[in-house]
């Protein structure tokens, strides 16, 4: 089993910044990919940004140039630095992880990000 714990969400004004953190623990030896999805009310869950074992990343066009994903010093920690936040970034942000050699994505419980004046 794999457990992921997110932190760092909250309320921020448009143009502001937040940094989300995700720490994973459990039974896995290495990670294929780790990253963030988000889900706004009434919308489908969408990819925000991911980072692969080789450090390559992919991201949604809507966050290009504003959000940056990075890995922590421990192998199972990932951050999402969110700058120039917009009201349309308001959503629950979910951290996910896929261990190497598995087809299952493991998910955190989600953290709310609200961008509003």
TAQUITA-V582963 format. One record per residue. N is the residue number from 1. RES is the residue in one small letter. PSI is psi in radians with two decimals (none if undefined). OMEGA is omega in whole degrees, -180 to 180 (NA if undefined). Layout:
# TAQUITA-V582963
n=N res=RES psi=PSI omega=OMEGA
n=N res=RES psi=PSI omega=OMEGA
This chain:
# TAQUITA-V582963
n=1 res=x psi=2.65 omega=-180
n=2 res=x psi=2.35 omega=178
n=3 res=x psi=2.37 omega=177
n=4 res=x psi=2.37 omega=-180
n=5 res=x psi=2.11 omega=179
n=6 res=x psi=2.72 omega=174
n=7 res=x psi=2.87 omega=174
n=8 res=x psi=-0.08 omega=178
n=9 res=x psi=3.02 omega=179
n=10 res=x psi=-2.88 omega=180
n=11 res=x psi=2.29 omega=-180
n=12 res=x psi=2.63 omega=178
n=13 res=x psi=2.71 omega=176
n=14 res=x psi=2.39 omega=-177
n=15 res=x psi=-0.18 omega=-179
n=16 res=x psi=-3.07 omega=-177
n=17 res=x psi=2.66 omega=172
n=18 res=x psi=2.70 omega=175
n=19 res=x psi=2.08 omega=177
n=20 res=x psi=2.53 omega=177
n=21 res=x psi=2.61 omega=178
n=22 res=x psi=2.22 omega=178
n=23 res=x psi=2.30 omega=-178
n=24 res=x psi=2.59 omega=176
n=25 res=x psi=2.69 omega=177
n=26 res=x psi=-2.78 omega=-173
n=27 res=x psi=1.52 omega=171
n=28 res=x psi=2.58 omega=-177
n=29 res=x psi=-0.61 omega=179
n=30 res=x psi=2.84 omega=-173
n=31 res=x psi=2.28 omega=174
n=32 res=x psi=-0.86 omega=-177
n=33 res=x psi=2.60 omega=178
n=34 res=x psi=2.52 omega=-178
n=35 res=x psi=-2.72 omega=-172
n=36 res=x psi=2.38 omega=166
n=37 res=x psi=2.90 omega=173
n=38 res=x psi=2.73 omega=179
n=39 res=x psi=2.06 omega=177
n=40 res=x psi=2.76 omega=-180
n=41 res=x psi=2.26 omega=178
n=42 res=x psi=0.10 omega=-179
n=43 res=x psi=2.85 omega=177
n=44 res=x psi=2.72 omega=175
n=45 res=x psi=2.36 omega=-178
n=46 res=x psi=2.62 omega=177
n=47 res=x psi=2.37 omega=173
n=48 res=x psi=-1.07 omega=-180
n=49 res=x psi=2.51 omega=-180
n=50 res=x psi=2.72 omega=175
n=51 res=x psi=2.30 omega=-176
n=52 res=x psi=3.00 omega=-176
n=53 res=x psi=-0.55 omega=179
n=54 res=x psi=0.16 omega=176
n=55 res=x psi=0.08 omega=173
n=56 res=x psi=2.72 omega=-178
n=57 res=x psi=2.75 omega=166
n=58 res=x psi=2.69 omega=-172
n=59 res=x psi=2.83 omega=177
n=60 res=x psi=2.51 omega=179
n=61 res=x psi=-0.55 omega=-176
n=62 res=x psi=-0.29 omega=-179
n=63 res=x psi=0.02 omega=-178
n=64 res=x psi=2.27 omega=179
n=65 res=x psi=-0.12 omega=-179
n=66 res=x psi=-0.65 omega=-177
n=67 res=x psi=2.53 omega=177
n=68 res=x psi=2.25 omega=177
n=69 res=x psi=2.54 omega=178
n=70 res=x psi=2.80 omega=178
n=71 res=x psi=2.61 omega=178
n=72 res=x psi=-3.08 omega=-180
n=73 res=x psi=-0.54 omega=174
n=74 res=x psi=2.63 omega=-171
n=75 res=x psi=-0.40 omega=-172
n=76 res=x psi=0.64 omega=177
n=77 res=x psi=2.38 omega=179
n=78 res=x psi=2.57 omega=-179
n=79 res=x psi=2.69 omega=172
n=80 res=x psi=1.88 omega=177
n=81 res=x psi=2.09 omega=-176
n=82 res=x psi=2.03 omega=180
n=83 res=x psi=2.85 omega=178
n=84 res=x psi=0.84 omega=-176
n=85 res=x psi=2.53 omega=-179
n=86 res=x psi=2.73 omega=177
n=87 res=x psi=-0.57 omega=-180
n=88 res=x psi=-0.09 omega=173
n=89 res=x psi=-0.12 omega=179
n=90 res=x psi=2.17 omega=-177
n=91 res=x psi=2.99 omega=166
n=92 res=x psi=2.22 omega=-178
n=93 res=x psi=2.23 omega=-177
n=94 res=x psi=2.27 omega=172
n=95 res=x psi=2.53 omega=176
n=96 res=x psi=2.80 omega=-180
n=97 res=x psi=2.41 omega=171
n=98 res=x psi=2.04 omega=177
n=99 res=x psi=2.70 omega=176
n=100 res=x psi=2.34 omega=176
n=101 res=x psi=0.08 omega=178
n=102 res=x psi=2.77 omega=178
n=103 res=x psi=0.05 omega=-176
n=104 res=x psi=2.34 omega=169
n=105 res=x psi=2.33 omega=175
n=106 res=x psi=2.50 omega=-172
n=107 res=x psi=2.57 omega=170
n=108 res=x psi=-3.14 omega=-176
n=109 res=x psi=-0.21 omega=178
n=110 res=x psi=2.61 omega=176
n=111 res=x psi=2.35 omega=-175
n=112 res=x psi=2.29 omega=171
n=113 res=x psi=2.14 omega=179
n=114 res=x psi=2.16 omega=179
n=115 res=x psi=1.93 omega=-175
n=116 res=x psi=2.59 omega=176
n=117 res=x psi=none omega=NA
